[in-house]
Amino acid sequence: MTTLELTPPFRSSLRAQAHGLKPVVLIGEQGLNPANLAEIDVALKAHELIKVRVFGDDAAARLAMQHTICDALGAAPVQAIGKLLVLYRPRPKAPKQISDEEIQDTKRGKSPRTVKVVVPSSSPTHRAKVKRVTLLGNQRLTATGKVKRAKPRLTSAKKSSHR
């Protein structure tokens, strides 16, 4: 992969954003290895802009390491201060997210359907529970996780007049 090129104003804004970041990847005295590269790749996918701390006293080796990382992962070197390297790689475009309404529209008429519901715990120290609920054709799930009928059940005029 080739190294990504940044314009000076964009690089300056990235430096400002990186100021408050903490290093997410640490590279030890043994140097750069495939596990470090994989971890940097994961961090760049998640954050776009990361700091990497390189332990070692050779400044030339740190700069060579930065160029190796950028070439291997398609990232751009933003800054190198002391033992910290700042790297940037834009996130790839995410595929279009499908909304819940679109999912329900595609599933109309396919009843019963099973839905996962996350029920938060009343205590902050306990985990939320995940349960599966089966919804029938005339049922819907509320925002609070309760099952309700989508429409009231129809009764005939004769039955309602006898009561």
Buried (B, 14 or more C-beta within 10 A) or exposed (E): EEBBEBEEEEBEEBBEBBEEEEBBBEBEEEBBEEEBBEBBBEBBEEBBBBBBBBEBEEEEEBBEBBEEBBEBBBBBBBBBEEBBBBBBBEEEEEEEEEEEEEEBEEEEEEEEBEBEBEEEEEEEEEEEEEEEBEBEEEBEBEEEBEBEEEEEEEEEEEEEEEE
